[in-house]
C-alpha cells in the first residue's frame, strides 16, 4: 500500500515536531513507500504533471518539433521523464551483453549488434535489427585474386568482377600471401565492396566538393555550443545524405571485419598461422579504393592511410591515419589479430584510429595490452560518417586531444572495449559525446577503469565562465550538446546522444564542467555504471545536470560510490536549468554526495530535477544557505506572465531528493570554518518542502520535495 505523508516543512524551518515530519504510520515490513507518489501528493500534484509538452504559441520557446536534428526519442522523453532511467539502463544492458566475452565467444555479430543498438537505432526508426540481413555470398572458396578483382570492379562503378583487370604486379605481390590467409582477406574485401556500394548510394547526391569541404571541419565541440561558427556545409551535406544507406554500409563493413576476425581465429586454432614465413610477411597492394596492407606475426611498423589493413600478430606499431576514412578514401579498416600494439598519430587534426570522416572507419584489435595515442577526431569518432574502434580485451590506454573516444557530429562515433583495467585520457569532447546531430558512445565491458578529461583550463584551454575561467568545459563522459544559435545567427541545431556505459568494476570518473551525464540545447547526456565502488569527481554543470531544453542522467546500479564536486562545486547531482530533465538514480550501496552550491535535486528555471537513492547508508553535503536537498527556485515571471517569455508561467518546476533506505546523514557546511553540522529539517524519516507552503513564494507551480523513508521505491525505476 502507499503510505500517506502529512506535514509541511520548509528547508530553513526550525526543527519540526515528530508528527509533522514522518509518515502517518510505520510501514509494515516489506511494504515499500512509493516515494515519488508520496512526494507529489504532498504538493497536490501527480505524475502526469511531470515533463514538458510545449506549444507553438509559446512565443520565443524553441519548440523541439521545429528545431533541426532533434533525436527521434527526445520529444517523448521530454514529455515523459520517468522513462529516462529505463532508456539509459537499456543502452547499458545492451552494451554489456554484446561486449561480454560470453557473447563474443558464441556469436559472430557482437559489433554489428553494438553498432545497431548504440549507434543506428537511437537515430532512426526504419530499421529494426531483427535479422540484420546482409546480401553476402559464400566466400569460402574465393581467392585473394577474386577479392582484388571485386575491388577493381567496384572502383569502376560496380563493373562485373569477372572481367575486371587487376594489374599484373598487384597479382604477383598477392601471391606472397598464403592461400588460406588470402581466402580470409578475399571474404573481407568482398564485404567491404558491399559497404562501398552502399556508401556510394548514401552519398549519391553529395558533390565531391561538398564532401571535401566538410572533411576539413574540426573543433565542432568548441565552436558549436554557443554558435560561434556557422558551418553551412554541414546542413547542405545532411540535406543530401541518404543516412539509412550510410548506416547499412557501416553494418556491412563491421560485419566483414568481424567475420574476418573469426576466420583468422579458426586458422590460428589449426596452426595455420604458425608458419615461420608469416613472421616477415609484409604485402602492400595498390588499388583504386586505396592500399591493401597485409602483415604477418612479427613485430611490424605499419603506416596508416590504407583502405584495408590486416595484421596477423606481433607487437606492432601502427602510425598515422589508421582506419580513418577521408574525402578520397570513403572506407578504411584495420584488423589486428594479436599482440601488445601501439597506435600513434601525433599530427594535429589528422583523424586516426576508427574514424568515419564523410565515410566509414573501423579499427578492430582482438587482444593484447594496447596503447592508443592521437590528437583531434580519433578513437571512435564520426563526422558526417560512422567510426568504430573495437578493442576486445587487454589492459589498454587511450589518449587523445579532442573529439575522441566515442564522439559524433552529424554522424556516429563508437569506442568499444571488451574488458580490462583501462585508462581513457582526453582534453575534451569525447568519452561519450553527442555533438550537433551526432551520436557518441564509449562502452566498456568491465575492469577497474579510469576516465579522465583534464579539468583545468590552464592546461587545455576551453575556459568556462561558470567557474571564473579556471575550469575547462570538458564536454565529456556522457554529454549531448547542441548549437545554441538563438543568441546569434538563429541556426539552432539540436545536440545528439552522448553516452558513457561501463558494465562493471571500481571506476574513477574525473572531468571539469559539462560532464558526466549532462545535456545542453536539446542534447541528451547519459552515464550508466553497472556496478562497483565508483568515484565521480567534477566541477559544475555535471553529474546528472543540464541546461536549455536538455536531458542529463546518471544511473548507477550498485556499489559504494562517492560523488564529489570540487572548485566552485555546483549545478550538479540532479540539477536542471531552463526546461531540463536531470536525473541521478543510485539503486544500492553506501554513497556520498558532496557539493558546495546549488545541487542535490534542485530545479531552476522550470526544470524537473531528481536525486534518488534507493538503498544504503548515504551522506549528503552542501554549503549552508544554498538551494538544494530537494528544492525549486521561484521567479516573478513564474506567477506573472511576461510577453517576452509567457511559457515561464505555463510550466511547472519539480526538484526532488528521495532516499529509500539506510541510515542517512544530511549535512550543511559552515563556509568559514568548513564544519559540517546536521541539516535543520532533512533527516531520516522526514519530509521537507522548499519553497515552503506558508511562504511568499508558494503558489508559483514550483515544488521542491525532500523525502527520506526506511523502505522506499520509485515503481517505474525498479
C-alpha positions in Angstrom: 0.0 0.0 0.0 1.0 3.6 -0.4 1.8 5.4 2.8 0.4 8.9 3.1 2.5 11.7 4.3 1.5 14.7 6.4 3.0 17.9 7.5 4.6 20.7 5.5 8.2 21.5 6.4 10.5 24.1 4.8 14.2 23.6 4.4 15.0 26.6 6.6 12.4 25.9 9.2 13.2 25.2 12.8 13.5 21.5 13.8 10.0 20.1 13.2 7.9 18.2 15.6 7.9 14.4 15.0 4.3 14.2 13.9 5.0 16.8 11.2 7.9 15.1 9.5 7.2 11.4 9.5 4.8 9.1 7.7 1.3 8.6 9.2 2.2 5.2 10.5 5.2 2.9 10.3 5.1 0.8 7.2 4.8 -2.9 7.6 7.9 -4.9 7.0 8.4 -5.3 3.2 5.7 -2.8 2.5 7.5 0.0 0.5 6.6 3.6 0.1 6.1 4.9 -3.4 8.4 7.9 -2.7 7.6 9.8 -5.9 3.9 9.3 -5.5 4.1 10.5 -1.8 6.2 13.5 -2.7 3.8 14.6 -5.5 0.8 14.0 -3.2 2.3 16.3 -0.6 2.2 19.2 -3.1 -1.1 18.3 -4.7 0.4 17.1 -7.9 0.7 13.8 -9.8 3.0 12.0 -12.3 1.0 13.5 -15.2 2.3 16.9 -14.2 5.9 16.0 -14.9 7.6 16.6 -18.2 7.1 19.2 -21.0 4.6 19.4 -23.8 5.5 22.7 -25.4 3.1 24.6 -27.5 3.9 26.5 -30.7 2.1 29.6 -29.3 4.7 29.8 -26.5 6.5 32.8 -28.1 10.3 32.6 -28.1 10.2 28.9 -27.0 12.4 26.8 -29.3 9.9 24.1 -30.0 11.6 20.7 -30.5 9.4 19.9 -33.5 10.9 22.9 -35.3 14.5 22.5 -34.1 16.7 20.8 -36.7 18.2 17.4 -35.8 16.3 16.6 -32.7 16.8 12.9 -32.0 13.8 10.7 -32.5 13.5 9.7 -28.9 13.9 13.2 -27.5 10.4 14.6 -27.6 8.9 11.6 -25.9 11.5 11.6 -23.1 11.0 15.4 -22.8 7.3 14.7 -22.2 7.9 11.5 -20.0 11.0 12.0 -17.9 10.2 8.9 -15.8 11.3 6.8 -18.9 14.8 8.3 -18.9 16.4 5.9 -16.4 14.9 2.9 -18.3 16.2 4.3 -21.6 19.6 4.7 -20.1 19.7 1.3 -18.5 18.7 -0.5 -21.7 21.6 1.1 -23.5 23.9 -0.1 -20.8 22.5 -3.6 -20.7 22.8 -4.0 -24.4 26.4 -2.8 -24.4 27.2 -5.1 -21.5 25.7 -8.2 -23.2 27.2 -7.7 -26.7 30.6 -6.7 -25.3 30.8 -9.6 -22.9 33.3 -12.4 -23.7 30.4 -14.9 -23.3 28.5 -13.3 -26.2 31.6 -12.8 -28.4 32.7 -16.4 -27.9 29.4 -17.8 -29.1 28.3 -15.3 -31.7 29.8 -13.6 -34.8 27.7 -10.5 -34.7 28.7 -8.7 -31.5 30.0 -5.5 -33.1 27.2 -5.5 -35.7 24.7 -5.6 -32.8 26.6 -2.9 -30.9 26.6 -0.6 -33.9 22.8 -1.1 -34.3 21.9 -0.8 -30.6 24.1 2.1 -29.7 24.5 4.0 -33.0 21.8 3.4 -35.5 18.7 2.7 -33.5 18.7 5.9 -31.4 19.0 7.9 -34.6 16.3 6.4 -36.8 13.3 4.1 -36.6 13.2 2.5 -40.1 15.5 -0.5 -39.4 14.6 -2.8 -36.5 17.6 -5.1 -36.3 15.9 -8.4 -36.2 17.9 -10.3 -38.7 20.3 -7.6 -39.8 20.4 -9.4 -43.2 23.3 -9.0 -45.5 23.3 -10.0 -49.1 26.7 -11.6 -48.8 27.6 -14.6 -50.9 29.6 -17.6 -49.7 33.2 -16.5 -50.0 34.9 -19.6 -48.5 36.3 -20.6 -51.9 37.2 -17.1 -53.1 40.9 -16.4 -53.6 42.7 -13.2 -52.9 42.8 -12.6 -56.6 39.0 -12.9 -56.7 38.8 -10.3 -53.9 41.1 -8.0 -55.8 39.0 -8.3 -58.9 36.0 -7.3 -56.9 37.8 -4.2 -55.6 38.9 -3.1 -59.0 35.4 -3.7 -60.4 33.8 -1.7 -57.5 36.2 1.2 -58.4 34.8 1.1 -61.9 31.3 1.8 -60.7 30.5 -1.8 -59.9 31.6 -3.3 -63.2 31.5 -7.1 -63.3 34.3 -8.5 -61.2 34.7 -11.4 -63.7 36.0 -9.0 -66.3 37.8 -6.5 -64.1 41.5 -6.4 -64.8 43.9 -6.4 -61.9 47.5 -5.2 -62.8 50.0 -7.9 -63.1 52.3 -6.5 -60.4 49.4 -6.5 -57.9 48.5 -10.1 -58.7 52.2 -11.0 -58.4 52.6 -9.5 -55.0 49.3 -11.0 -53.8 50.8 -14.5 -54.4 53.1 -13.9 -51.4 50.1 -14.3 -49.2 49.4 -17.9 -48.1 46.3 -19.3 -49.8 44.3 -19.8 -46.5 45.1 -16.3 -45.3 44.3 -15.0 -48.8 40.8 -16.6 -48.7 40.1 -14.7 -45.4 41.3 -11.5 -46.9 39.1 -12.1 -50.0 36.0 -12.5 -47.9 36.8 -9.3 -46.1 37.3 -7.4 -49.4 34.0 -8.7 -50.8 32.2 -7.4 -47.7 34.0 -4.1 -48.0 32.9 -3.8 -51.6 29.3 -4.2 -50.5 30.0 -1.5 -47.9 31.4 0.8 -50.6 28.5 0.2 -52.8 26.1 1.3 -50.1 28.3 4.3 -49.2 28.1 5.3 -52.9 24.3 5.2 -52.7 24.3 7.2 -49.4 26.4 10.0 -51.0 25.0 9.8 -54.5 23.6 13.4 -54.3 26.5 14.9 -52.4 29.0 16.7 -54.6 32.7 15.8 -54.1 33.4 19.4 -53.4 30.9 19.4 -50.5 32.4 16.2 -49.1 35.8 17.8 -49.2 34.6 21.0 -47.5 33.0 19.1 -44.7 36.0 16.8 -44.3 38.1 19.9 -43.4 36.0 20.9 -40.5 37.4 20.4 -37.0 36.7 21.5 -33.4 33.0 21.5 -33.5 32.8 20.7 -29.8 34.4 24.0 -29.1 32.6 26.2 -31.6 29.0 25.0 -31.6 27.6 25.2 -28.1 27.5 29.0 -28.2 27.2 29.1 -32.0 30.5 31.0 -32.6 31.0 29.4 -36.1 28.3 28.5 -38.6 29.2 25.7 -40.9 26.5 25.8 -43.6 28.3 22.9 -45.4 27.1 20.6 -42.7 23.5 21.4 -43.3 24.0 21.2 -47.0 25.5 17.8 -46.8 23.0 16.4 -44.4 20.1 17.6 -46.6 21.6 15.5 -49.5 22.8 12.5 -47.5 20.9 9.2 -47.5 21.6 8.3 -43.9 19.9 4.8 -43.8 22.2 3.7 -46.7 25.2 5.0 -44.8 24.2 3.0 -41.8 23.7 -0.1 -43.9 27.1 0.4 -45.4 28.7 0.6 -41.9 26.9 -2.6 -40.9 28.4 -4.3 -44.0 31.9 -3.0 -43.1 31.7 -4.0 -39.4 30.2 -7.4 -40.3 33.0 -8.1 -42.8 35.7 -7.3 -40.3 34.0 -9.4 -37.6 33.8 -12.4 -40.0 37.5 -12.0 -41.0 38.4 -11.9 -37.3 36.6 -15.1 -36.6 38.1 -16.8 -39.7 41.6 -15.9 -38.7 41.0 -17.3 -35.2 39.9 -20.6 -36.9 43.2 -20.6 -38.9 45.2 -20.0 -35.7 43.4 -22.8 -33.9 44.6 -25.2 -36.7 48.1 -23.9 -36.5 47.9 -22.3 -39.9 49.4 -19.0 -38.7 52.5 -20.7 -37.1 54.5 -21.0 -40.3 57.9 -19.3 -39.9 57.5 -17.4 -43.1 54.5 -15.5 -41.7 56.7 -13.6 -39.2 58.1 -11.5 -42.0 55.1 -11.2 -44.3 54.5 -7.7 -45.5 52.5 -7.2 -48.6 51.2 -3.8 -49.9 48.7 -3.9 -52.8 47.7 -0.7 -54.6 44.1 -0.5 -55.6 41.7 2.3 -56.8 40.0 2.2 -53.3 43.3 2.5 -51.5 46.1 0.4 -50.3 45.6 -3.2 -49.0 48.3 -3.9 -46.4 48.8 -7.5 -45.1 51.4 -8.0 -42.4 52.4 -11.1 -40.5 53.1 -12.4 -37.0 56.3 -10.4 -36.4 56.7 -7.0 -34.7 55.8 -4.7 -37.6 55.8 -0.9 -38.2 52.6 -0.3 -40.2 51.8 3.1 -41.8 48.3 4.4 -41.8 46.2 5.5 -44.7 45.2 2.1 -46.0 41.8 1.1 -47.4 42.2 -2.3 -45.7 45.0 -3.3 -43.3 45.2 -6.8 -41.7 47.9 -7.8 -39.2 48.2 -11.5 -38.1 50.0 -10.9 -34.8 53.0 -9.5 -33.0 53.7 -6.3 -31.0 53.1 -3.8 -33.7 53.4 -0.1 -34.2 50.6 1.5 -36.3 51.4 5.0 -37.3 49.3 7.9 -38.8 45.8 7.8 -40.1 44.9 4.2 -39.2 41.3 3.2 -40.0 40.3 6.7 -40.8 38.2 7.5 -43.9 38.5 10.7 -45.8 37.0 12.6 -48.8 39.3 10.5 -51.0 39.1 7.2 -49.1 35.5 6.6 -48.1 36.2 3.2 -46.4 39.1 2.5 -44.1 39.5 -0.6 -41.9 42.3 -2.1 -39.8 42.2 -5.5 -38.2 45.0 -6.5 -35.8 44.7 -10.0 -34.5 47.1 -10.3 -31.6 49.9 -8.5 -29.7 50.7 -5.6 -27.4 50.3 -2.9 -30.0 50.9 0.8 -30.2 48.7 3.1 -32.3 50.1 6.6 -32.7 49.2 9.7 -34.6 50.8 12.9 -33.5 49.8 15.0 -36.4 47.4 17.8 -35.4 44.0 17.4 -36.9 44.8 14.2 -38.7 41.9 11.7 -38.0 43.0 8.3 -36.8 42.0 5.1 -35.1 38.5 4.3 -36.1 37.1 7.5 -37.7 34.3 7.9 -40.1 35.0 11.2 -41.9 32.4 11.5 -44.6 32.7 7.8 -44.7 33.3 4.7 -42.6 36.3 3.8 -40.5 36.7 0.6 -38.4 39.6 -0.3 -36.2 39.5 -3.7 -34.6 42.1 -5.0 -32.2 41.5 -8.5 -31.0 43.8 -9.0 -28.0 46.8 -7.6 -26.2 47.6 -4.6 -23.9 47.4 -1.8 -26.4 48.2 1.9 -26.4 46.3 4.4 -28.5 47.6 8.0 -28.9 46.0 10.5 -31.2 45.1 14.2 -31.5 41.8 15.5 -32.9 39.0 13.3 -34.2 40.1 9.9 -33.2 39.5 6.6 -31.4 35.9 6.0 -32.4 34.6 9.3 -33.9 32.3 10.3 -36.7 31.9 13.5 -38.6 29.2 13.1 -41.3 30.2 9.4 -41.2 30.5 6.4 -38.9 33.6 5.5 -36.9 34.2 2.4 -34.7 37.1 1.4 -32.5 36.7 -2.1 -31.1 39.3 -3.4 -28.7 38.2 -6.9 -27.4 40.5 -7.4 -24.4 43.6 -6.3 -22.6 44.8 -3.5 -20.3 44.6 -0.6 -22.7 45.5 3.1 -22.6 43.7 5.7 -24.7 45.0 9.2 -25.0 43.6 11.9 -27.3 43.1 15.7 -27.5 39.6 16.5 -28.9 36.6 14.7 -30.4 37.6 11.2 -29.5 36.8 8.0 -27.6 33.2 7.9 -28.7 32.3 11.3 -30.3 29.8 12.1 -33.1 28.9 15.2 -35.1 26.3 14.7 -37.9 27.3 11.1 -37.6 28.3 8.2 -35.2 31.4 7.5 -33.2 31.7 4.4 -31.0 34.6 3.5 -28.8 34.1 -0.1 -27.6 36.3 -2.0 -25.1 35.6 -5.6 -24.1 37.4 -5.6 -20.8 40.5 -4.9 -18.7 41.6 -2.2 -16.4 41.7 0.6 -19.0 42.6 4.3 -18.9 41.0 6.9 -21.0 42.6 10.4 -21.2 41.2 13.4 -23.1 41.3 17.2 -23.3 37.6 17.5 -24.3 34.7 16.5 -26.5 34.5 12.8 -26.0 34.3 9.7 -23.9 30.6 9.5 -25.0 29.9 12.9 -26.6 26.9 13.6 -29.0 27.6 16.9 -30.6 25.4 18.6 -33.1 23.2 15.9 -34.8 25.6 13.3 -33.5 25.8 10.1 -31.5 28.9 9.3 -29.5 29.2 6.3 -27.2 32.0 4.9 -25.1 31.2 1.4 -23.9 33.4 -0.6 -21.6 32.6 -4.2 -20.6 34.4 -4.3 -17.3 37.6 -3.8 -15.3 38.6 -1.0 -12.9 38.7 1.8 -15.4 39.8 5.4 -15.2 38.1 8.1 -17.3 39.9 11.4 -17.2 39.1 14.7 -19.0 41.5 17.4 -18.0 39.6 19.8 -15.7 41.9 22.8 -15.6 41.8 25.4 -18.3 45.5 26.4 -17.8 46.4 23.1 -19.3 43.9 22.6 -22.1 42.2 26.0 -22.6 38.4 25.7 -23.0 37.9 28.0 -20.0 34.3 28.2 -18.8 33.0 31.4 -17.2 30.8 29.4 -14.9 33.9 28.7 -12.9 35.7 32.0 -13.3 37.6 30.7 -16.3 39.6 28.4 -14.0 37.9 25.2 -15.1 37.6 23.8 -18.6 34.4 22.9 -20.4 35.1 19.2 -20.8 32.0 18.0 -22.8 33.0 14.5 -21.8 31.8 11.3 -20.1 28.3 11.1 -21.3 27.3 14.6 -22.7 24.9 15.6 -25.5 25.4 19.2 -26.7 23.8 21.2 -29.5 24.4 24.5 -31.2 22.8 27.4 -29.3 22.2 29.6 -32.3 19.4 31.6 -30.6 22.0 34.1 -29.3 23.2 35.0 -32.8 22.5 33.8 -36.3 19.4 31.7 -35.4 20.7 28.4 -36.6 19.9 26.4 -33.5 20.8 22.8 -34.0 19.9 20.1 -31.6 22.6 18.1 -29.7 22.6 14.4 -30.1 23.1 11.4 -27.8 26.3 11.1 -25.8 26.6 8.1 -23.5 29.3 6.5 -21.3 28.4 2.9 -20.5 30.6 1.0 -18.1 29.3 -2.5 -17.2 31.3 -3.3 -14.1 34.4 -2.5 -12.0 35.6 0.0 -9.5 35.8 3.0 -11.8 37.1 6.6 -11.4 35.5 9.4 -13.4 37.1 12.8 -13.4 36.3 15.9 -15.5 35.7 19.6 -15.4 32.4 21.4 -16.4 29.8 20.0 -18.7 30.5 16.3 -17.9 29.2 13.0 -16.5 25.6 12.7 -17.7 24.8 16.2 -18.8 22.8 17.7 -21.6 22.7 21.1 -23.4 20.5 22.5 -26.1 18.3 19.5 -26.9 21.2 17.2 -26.3 21.0 14.0 -24.2 23.9 13.1 -22.0 23.8 9.7 -20.2 26.2 7.8 -17.9 25.3 4.2 -16.9 27.5 2.3 -14.4 26.6 -1.4 -13.9 28.3 -1.9 -10.6 31.4 -1.4 -8.5 32.7 1.1 -5.9 33.0 4.2 -8.1 34.3 7.7 -7.7 32.8 10.6 -9.6 34.8 13.9 -9.5 33.9 17.0 -11.4 33.0 20.7 -11.0 30.0 22.4 -12.5 27.1 21.5 -14.7 27.9 17.9 -14.2 26.8 14.6 -12.7 23.2 14.4 -13.9 22.7 18.0 -15.0 21.9 20.2 -18.0 20.8 23.5 -19.4 18.4 24.8 -22.0 15.9 22.1 -23.1 18.1 19.1 -22.4 18.3 15.7 -20.7 21.1 14.6 -18.4 21.2 11.4 -16.3 23.4 9.0 -14.3 22.1 5.6 -13.4 24.4 3.7 -11.0 23.3 0.1 -10.3 25.3 -0.8 -7.3 28.4 -0.2 -5.1 29.6 2.2 -2.5 30.1 5.3 -4.6 31.5 8.8 -4.0 30.1 11.8 -5.9 32.5 14.7 -5.2 32.4 18.2 -6.6 35.5 20.4 -6.4 36.4 24.1 -7.1 33.1 26.0 -7.2 31.3 22.6 -7.0 27.7 23.1 -8.1 24.9 22.8 -10.6 25.1 19.0 -10.2 23.8 15.9 -8.6 20.4 16.2 -10.1 20.4 19.8 -11.2 18.3 21.2 -14.1 18.4 24.7 -15.6 15.9 26.0 -18.1 13.5 23.3 -19.0 15.9 20.4 -18.4 15.4 16.9 -17.1 18.2 15.9 -14.8 18.1 12.5 -13.0 20.7 10.9 -10.8 19.5 7.4 -9.8 21.5 5.2 -7.5 20.0 1.8 -6.9 22.1 0.5 -4.0 25.2 1.0 -1.9 26.5 3.3 0.8 27.1 6.5 -1.1 28.3 10.0 -0.6 27.2 13.2 -2.4 29.4 16.2 -1.7 28.8 19.6 -3.2 29.0 23.2 -2.3 26.3 25.2 -4.1 23.0 24.7 -5.9 22.9 20.9 -6.1 21.2 17.8 -4.8 17.9 17.6 -6.5 17.5 21.2 -7.5 15.2 22.7 -10.2 15.9 26.1 -11.6 14.1 27.8 -14.5 11.3 25.3 -14.7 13.3 22.1 -14.7 12.5 18.6 -13.5 15.4 17.5 -11.3 15.8 14.2 -9.3 18.3 12.8 -7.0 17.1 9.4 -6.0 19.0 6.9 -3.8 17.1 3.7 -3.3 19.2 2.0 -0.6 22.2 2.2 1.6 23.7 4.5 4.3 24.2 7.7 2.5 25.7 11.1 3.1 24.6 14.4 1.5 26.6 17.6 1.9 26.1 21.2 0.8 27.2 24.7 1.9 24.9 26.3 4.4 22.3 28.6 2.9 22.4 27.0 -0.5 19.4 25.8 -2.5 19.3 22.1 -2.7 18.4 18.9 -0.8 15.2 18.7 -3.0 14.2 22.3 -3.9 13.0 24.5 -6.7 13.6 28.2 -7.3 10.9 30.9 -7.7 10.9 33.8 -10.0 8.4 36.6 -10.6 7.6 35.5 -14.1 6.5 32.1 -12.9 3.4 33.9 -11.5 3.0 36.9 -13.7 3.2 36.0 -17.4 5.6 38.1 -19.5 5.0 38.9 -23.1 8.7 38.0 -23.7 8.5 34.5 -22.2 5.0 33.6 -21.3 5.8 29.9 -21.1 7.5 30.5 -17.7 4.0 30.9 -16.2 2.7 27.9 -18.2 5.0 25.3 -16.9 5.9 23.7 -13.6 9.1 23.1 -11.6 10.0 20.0 -9.7 13.1 19.3 -7.6 13.3 16.0 -5.6 15.7 14.4 -3.2 14.3 10.9 -2.4 16.1 8.4 -0.2 14.6 5.0 0.1 16.5 3.3 2.9 19.5 3.1 5.2 20.9 5.4 7.9 21.5 8.7 6.2 23.1 12.0 7.1 22.2 15.4 5.7 24.9 17.9 6.4 25.4 21.6 5.8 28.9 23.2 5.8 29.9 26.4 7.5 31.7 28.2 4.7 34.1 30.0 7.1 35.2 27.0 9.2 34.3 24.1 7.0 32.5 22.5 9.8 29.6 20.1 8.9 26.5 20.0 11.0 23.1 18.3 10.6 20.6 20.0 8.4 17.7 21.7 10.2 15.0 19.7 8.5 16.4 16.9 6.3 16.9 13.7 8.2 16.0 10.0 8.4 12.2 9.6 8.3 11.5 13.2 7.4 9.8 15.1 4.6 10.6 18.7 3.8 9.5 21.2 1.2 11.1 24.2 -0.5 9.5 26.6 -1.3 7.6 26.4 1.9 3.8 26.3 1.7 3.4 29.2 4.1 6.0 31.4 2.5 5.6 34.2 0.0 7.0 32.0 -2.9 4.3 29.4 -2.6 1.8 29.2 -5.5 4.2 29.6 -8.4 3.8 26.0 -9.5 7.3 25.5 -8.2 7.8 22.4 -6.0 10.8 21.1 -4.1 10.4 18.0 -2.0 12.8 16.0 0.1 11.7 12.7 1.5 13.6 10.0 3.5 11.9 6.7 4.3 13.1 3.4 5.7 11.9 1.4 2.7 11.1 3.4 -0.4 10.8 2.8 -4.2 10.0 4.6 -7.4 8.0 1.9 -9.1 9.0 3.0 -12.7 12.6 2.6 -11.8 12.6 -0.9 -10.2 
